[in-house]
Amino acid sequence: MGTRRSPRPRPVVFARVGWLEYYDSAKPDPTRPTGGGAFNLRRRGAEVDNFHPIRRRLYGYVKTGSRTSGLNLARLGAKGLDRVDDVLVIFVAVHPDVEGQRIVGWYDGATCLAEHGNRSDHEAGAYAIYNLVAPSHAAHLLDSRERESHDAIPKGKGALGQSNVFYAEYPQQRGKSGRWIDAAVEYVIGYKPPKRGARVAGPPLRDYKPVPERASTRQPLPFTKDPDLLDNALTSHRQLQNELARLARARGFPAHRPGRDWPEFDVGWFQGKRLTVVEVKSLVDANENHQLRYGIGQLLEYRTRVLQEGQQVRAVLAVSRRPKDPWLDICRAAGIVLVWPDTFHTLFPARLRKRR
């Protein structure tokens, strides 16, 4: 009877980078790097080009604590060598909207370098530094909406802690402490891209947290508008926003803020399968028409974008006082619910009276 042997362990590197959508400076990226401290906040992290192909190769970077900006190859069983081939490198970033570190992409069959190379030798204008190399066909970057389809990568002891690099093997032989490594690698190995034309589920909404209501504008001098009027308008806006969130929660509908890739409405909640999205506007006589036109335009955009994701939606324009005619009729014709503080309660189903 033969003996079943475990597969030979393979070197794996988990590399934490800043959160981006494309990691390709040739593409306009709506996000800015997050995570990794001030280095990434200055948008100087060379990982911005980790998925920018140069003659069918990728020259990636992860910030290490090494003086040479290279990887510790001794941790991969290659002490004294200048490179290690056929390494699975899994890039991880802190999600900006959902708690936890998430896989953003990987190089399958990468070369890890003990000292950094200079990428400018390969293409003018590219970021200079790299410590990972991989053929472009052996790499994959997850769509930002796919990055929540797996378990979060843990932090702390036995995982990605203070260092941006974690060295491992697959499969692990360390019991419970290695399960997260095996789960992450199995996700990468078993990954199947969505079929072309298939809708990728959007990221979840975030829980609503009350915003500070006292506002102070920071206009550069000289003022072009009365700062007191602007402060009052912003304070009123925040008060209305918080009041709607409070009312929703009191009626049993947890309030939300938009998550990543959602349109930027002020507050929202689900009633059954239908999502209510609210745009808040503060009104005074001088700006009423402008504010209402602007709010209606925003809601038409929000509603269209949310409907394209297959979500039932109700668009609500919440204002600080009852507007003059004919704005009620205009909103009704546009399919928008117009409310003010005295009518906020109409957004929620009436409570059933107890039968005697």
RAQUIQUI-V360998 format. One record per run of one state. SS is the DSSP state (~ for helix, > for strand, _ for the rest). FROM is the first residue (numbers start at 1). TO is the last residue. If there is no record, write none. Layout:
<<SS & FROM & TO> <SS & FROM & TO>>
This chain:
<<_ & 1 & 9> <> & 10 & 16> <_ & 17 & 37> <~ & 38 & 41> <_ & 42 & 45> <~ & 46 & 49> <_ & 50 & 53> <> & 54 & 54> <_ & 55 & 56> <> & 57 & 60> <_ & 61 & 72> <~ & 73 & 76> <_ & 77 & 82> <> & 83 & 94> <_ & 95 & 100> <> & 101 & 118> <~ & 119 & 121> <_ & 122 & 128> <> & 129 & 135> <~ & 136 & 138> <> & 139 & 141> <_ & 142 & 143> <~ & 144 & 146> <_ & 147 & 152> <> & 153 & 153> <_ & 154 & 154> <> & 155 & 155> <_ & 156 & 159> <> & 160 & 160> <_ & 161 & 164> <> & 165 & 170> <_ & 171 & 174> <~ & 175 & 189> <_ & 190 & 205> <> & 206 & 207> <_ & 208 & 226> <~ & 227 & 250> <_ & 251 & 255> <> & 256 & 257> <_ & 258 & 266> <> & 267 & 271> <_ & 272 & 273> <> & 274 & 281> <_ & 282 & 287> <~ & 288 & 308> <_ & 309 & 311> <> & 312 & 319> <_ & 320 & 326> <~ & 327 & 333> <_ & 334 & 336> <> & 337 & 340> <~ & 341 & 347> <_ & 348 & 356>>
